[in-house]
Amino acid sequence: MIDTRRLRTLRAVADHGTVTAAAAALHLTPSAVSQQLVALEHEVGHRLFTRDGRGVRLTAVGTIMLRHANEVLAQLERAEAEVAAYTTGEAGEVTVACFATAISAVLSPAIAALRAAAPGLSVRVHDAEGDQALTMLLDGRADLAIAVEYRGAPDAADRRLSRRPLYAEPFDLVLPRDHPLAETATLVSLSGETWIGPYPGNPVHDVITFACQQAGFTPGLVHCSDDFRAVVALVGAGAGVALVPRLALRDMALPGVVVRHTPGPERRVFAAVRRGSDAHPLLRPLLATLRTIAESLGTA
């Protein structure tokens, strides 16, 4: 009989591409991960991975096993959810991985609302960028992720996840108050400017780059920060211009800058849980409350 722990190891190695990275995610030693893979290959009777440069990639049989592993692990999540529902699930802790703007905009209000509606529910929050949140969810380090669409993100058909859309957030242009185009700027008119924005790898970096490319240019990104308060401060100091998600600007002091709406770019935010755990009694009220809060933003 195949050990389900080895199926989790198979999926982690497939997700991360190396034994070392999978071991770190699973809180195991690389040796332990290798031993589990060897044992699983012995159970299956076929090689599951082959070397690929410094990493590994699935063999044909490994791909088959991964597909079934996703189904088996989702079924286990459903079983745990049903058992939890049977035993009422009135108390417990949910770990949420979420990026900073969404913590302020939807997660914190949801936690406040659930204090009265579900007093036995405790929420542990980890600040994680949109791409990191999904990795934490798939690795089992989080029960729910609030993430954004980005290039390379698991899509809605991914058999490992169940996703629920929350809101679509537009971006605004932020310029120094004394900029010559402060009152008339469009994205196209700023093609030759110095730009300020997140580091490559941050999903927002992809949105900004794509929006500028659609406008006919590649932004000259000189100053980088993943903290939007820092980005706005640099704009206020005259260091350049920026595209910033609208909710990140909400309640932010904006000395020395002008904010102009611009059509087009937006980031789509969704909540995700591991497939099969949707019905868990601790996740149900949190998901429902997040959706209600997101709808109240007016951008859902």
N, C-alpha and C positions, 0 to 999 in steps of 0.2 A: 504494500500500500504506500502511496506517495505521501510524504510528510508535507503538510501545508506550510510549515515554516520554511521548507526549502523552496516552495513556490514563491513565497514572499522574497526570498533571496534572489531567485531567478529574475523576478520583476525589477528588483532594485538594481541588479547588475545591468539589465537591459536598459533601464532608464538612465543610469549614470555613465555607462560605457566603460567603466573600469572597476576592477575588484576593490581597489583602494577607496574610491569614492563611495561605492555601495556600502563598504564596511563602515565608513564614517557615518553614513546616513542611518545605518541599522544599529549603530553602537556596538559593533563587533570588531574583532581583529580581521585583517585581510586573510590570515590563515584559516580562521573559522569560516569565513565566506567561501574560500576555495574548497574547504572540506565539504561544506554543504552542497556545493555545485558538483563535486566529484560523486558524492553519495546520490544526488538526484540523477546524474548521468548513468550511474550504475542501476538505479531503479528503472530508468527509462530504456536503457540499453543502447543509447546513442549519444554522440557528442552534441552538446547544446550550444557551445560557443567556440569560436575560432579567433585566433589572434588577428588584430587589425591595427598595425602600428603599435602605439603604446597602450592601446585599449583592446577591447574585445567586441565582437559582433555575433549576433545570433546565427546559428546554422539554420537550415530549412526545418529540421526537427525542433530546434529551439524556438523558432517562430510559431510552430504549431503548439508547443507546450506553453508559450507565453499567452497565446489566445485563450487556451483552456484555463491557465492560471488566473487570468483576469475574471473569467466566469466563476471559477471556484471561489476566489476571494470575495467577489461581489455577493455570492450566495451566503458566505459566512457572515458578511456584514449584515445581510438581511436577517439571518438567524439571530444574530446578537441584538438587532433592533427589535425583533418580535419578542425575544425573551425580556428585554428591557421594558417593552410595552406591557407585557404580562405582569411584570412586577411593579407596575405603575410608573416607574421612572420619574418620580416627583422630585428627586434630588440627585445632584451629580455635577460634574465639571465638564465643560466643553472648552477646548483650546482652539482659538481662532488666529490664523495668520492673515494679516491685513496691512495694506500700505497706509501711510500716515494720513493722507487726505480723507480716505474712506473711514479711518478710525474716528476722525472728527465729525464727518458728515453723516454717517449712518450707524457705525458700530456703537459709538458712545451713547447716542440717543436710544438705540435699541436696548443696551444694557440698562439704562435708566428706566425705560418702560417695563422691562421684564422684572424689575425689583418687586413690583406689585403683582404682576400677572403670573410670574413663575418664581416665587421667592426661594425655592430650593435649587434653582439653576445658578451655578457659578460659572463665569466666563473668564478664562485666562487669555490674555491678548499678547501676541507677538508681532511687533512692527516688522513687516517684510515687504519688499517691493513685489509688484504684481507677479513677476516670473518666479521669485523665490517662494511666494506663498503656495503656489501649486506644487512645487517640489516638496515642501514641508508636508503638504496634505498627502501626497502619494507615498512619502516615506513613513507616514504614520506619526509624524511629530505634531500634526494638527488634525483636528476633527472637521474643520471647516476653513475654507480659504475665500477671501474676497480679493479678486484678481482682475486684471484688465486683459483685453485682447491684445496680442502682440504677435509678431512674426515668429513662428515656431511653437506657439502655444497649442496645447491639446485642443482639438476642435470639439464641437458639440456631439459628434459621433463617437468620441473616444470612449471605449468600453470600460475604462477605469473610473470614470467620473460621471456625476450627475450635476448639471449646471442650471442655474436659474438667473436670468438677467435681472439686474438691479436698476441701472440708469446709464444714460449716455450723457457725457459731460463735454460741453464745448470748450475750446481754448480761446483765450483773449490775447491780443497783442499788448505788450507792456513796453513803453518807451520813456526815456527821460523827459521830464516836463518841458525842458527848453529845446527839445529836438525840433528841427525845422518842419518835420512832418507830424508833429504831435497831434494835430487836429484832423489830418487828412490821410494818415498812413493806411496803406493796404499791405497785404503780404507781399505782393509783387513789387511795390515801391521800396521795400526794405531789402532787396536782393543783394545790395552791395554793402550792407551793414555788418558790424561785428555782432556776433550772436552769443547769447548766454543760455545754457541749458544743462540737462542731466547728462551723465556719462553714457557712452555707448554700453548697451546691455540693459539699461533702464528702458522699460516699454515706452515711456514718454519720449525718449530720444527717437525711437522709431517713428512715432506719430508726427513729431516735429519735422524730422527729415523728410518723411513721405509728403507732408503737406507742402513743404517748400519745393520739393521736386515737382509736385503737381503744378506749382505756380511757375515753374521753369528755371529754378536755380537750386543749388546745394548750399545750405547755410554755412557761413564761415564761423563755426563754433570755436571760439577762443577760450572762453571761461566756462568751467564745468562745476556743477554742484547738483546733488540729488535733493537738496533742501531748497524748496521754493522760496522761503523767506530770504535765504542767501541770494538766490537769483534776483529777486525783486530789489534787494538792497544794492546789488551790483548795478542794476539798471538805474536806480536812483542816484548812484554815484557817477553816472555817465559812461559806464564801461561798455555798454552795448544795449541791444534790444533782446526781447524774449517772447516766446509763446508759452503761456502758463495756463494750466487747467483752471477753469472758472471757480470751482469750489475751493481750490487752494488759495484763491485770493479773498474768499469770503472771510470777513472779520480780521483781515490782515491790515496793519498800518501801511499806508502807501505814500510815504513822504517822497516828494521829488519825482513822481512818475505819473504817467497818463495811461489809462487802460482803455483800449478800443476793441470793440467786438469785431470779429472777423468770421465770415462764413466758411464752412468746410470742416476744418479739423476737429475731431472729438475723440475721446477715449470711451470705450464701452466697458462697463464694469459689471461683473457677475459674481455670484456666490457659487461655490462648488463644494461638494462633499464626495466621498468615495461612493461609487455606485453600490447600491444596496442598503446604504445607511440613511436614506432620505426619511424613512419612517421612524427613525429613532426618536423616542419621546423627548429627549433633551435637545435634539436638533430641530424638530418640527416647530416649536414656538419661536426659536431664534430665527429660523429662515423666514417664517411668516412676518415677524416683527421687522426684520431687515427690509423685506419687500414693502411693507407699509411705510416705513421711514423713507425709503427711496422714492416712493410715489409722491410723498409730500414735498420733495425737492423741486418738483416741477420739471425735471429733466428726464424722468423715467420713460 
